[in-house]
Amino acid sequence: MKIPKQIVIGVTTYEIKECDKIPGPGNDSALAFIEYDKGIIWISRGNQNEQIRQLSFLHEIVHGMLAEISEEKLRKDERFVDLLARQLYVLLEKNDL
């Protein structure tokens, strides 16, 4: 799976930006972060392998999808978001999507 330069989630276009450190307070160890109000998904260049980068990207996409449908409780449930992102990753990889 290739991480694009931008993606549309619902009616919102997000620019994908790579960085050495995820911006914002409390993001010191974050691998990725979505800024809903700015339309940006940040992905850390860090020492992570490509699979981890892709999973982190899908994790933020799930956050964005849940925000688009106003599912705030699920959007804030990191366990749910992570499990769904992992399932999406396997679906995409096993089916060459």
Order of alpha helices (4+ residues) and beta strands (2+ residues): beta-beta-beta-beta-alpha-alpha-alpha
